[in-house]
Structures are given as structure tokens and as C-alpha cells.
Amino acid sequence: MSGSSGPDYPRVGGNGGVANCAGPRPDKPLQAPNEAVVETLSIGDVMHLSLRENPTPVIAVVTDDGREAGAIIPEEFLISCLQQGVQYTATVVSIRGGHVMLRIAAT
């Protein structure tokens, strides 16, 4: 018997390759928001995802000028795609106080 007790993630390698990384992603909340950066954000602003792997993976959300706005929950699928060099944008879709929702898309 084969299989795993963990969740099923879309295949990144194999026949699908990087193309599977381009699929739509559900909107995600900004975690551990940097208040100074969040105060400067507007709906429609586009930031980028950056993978840091020391010691555990963190997917940082970074502005064009290099300021870290916060992070998103590091799901295995996105980590694998980022490790392969796929780049993602994080577009601000809503801001309610310090709560920021992001639309994640491969570029």
C-alpha cells in the first residue's frame, strides 16, 4: 500500500513542471504585519513574495523598495514553486484596520 497521511498538494515537478505553479491561488491574509508599511498600503498595491529558509521557511511579502510588509502562511506548494524560481506578486485586495488581504499570482 502506498500513499501518505499528509495533505495532497498539486504536483510541482514531473510532467507538470513549473506550469502547475501558475494556477490561481486563494486570497491570503498578511500575517505579522509591519504597521509602518501597512499604513502606506492602498488597495491595488502590488508587492512580491520572497522565500527565506533560515531555519524554517518564511514567505515574506516585500514592497518594491525592499520593505517587508509581513508574511503569508508558508504552504508547501508555494515554497516548492519559489524554490524553483517562480516569482509571485501579492496584490492588496482589501484593508480593514491592520488586516490586509492579498491576491497571490505567479508572474
C-alpha positions, 0 to 999 in steps of 0.5 A, a space after each residue: 500500500 502506498 500513499 501518505 497521511 499528509 495533505 495532497 498538494 498539486 504536483 510541482 515537478 514531473 510532467 507538470 513542471 513549473 506550469 502547475 505553479 501558475 494556477 490561481 491561488 486563494 486570497 491570503 491574509 498578511 500575517 505579522 504585519 509591519 504597521 509602518 508599511 501597512 499604513 502606506 498600503 492602498 488597495 491595488 498595491 502590488 508587492 512580491 513574495 520572497 522565500 527565506 529558509 533560515 531555519 524554517 521557511 518564511 514567505 515574506 511579502 516585500 514592497 518594491 523598495 525592499 520593505 517587508 510588509 509581513 508574511 503569508 502562511 508558508 504552504 508547501 506548494 508555494 515554497 516548492 514553486 519559489 524554490 524553483 524560481 517562480 516569482 509571485 506578486 501579492 496584490 492588496 485586495 482589501 484593508 480593514 484596520 491592520 488586516 490586509 488581504 492579498 491576491 497571490 499570482 505567479 508572474 
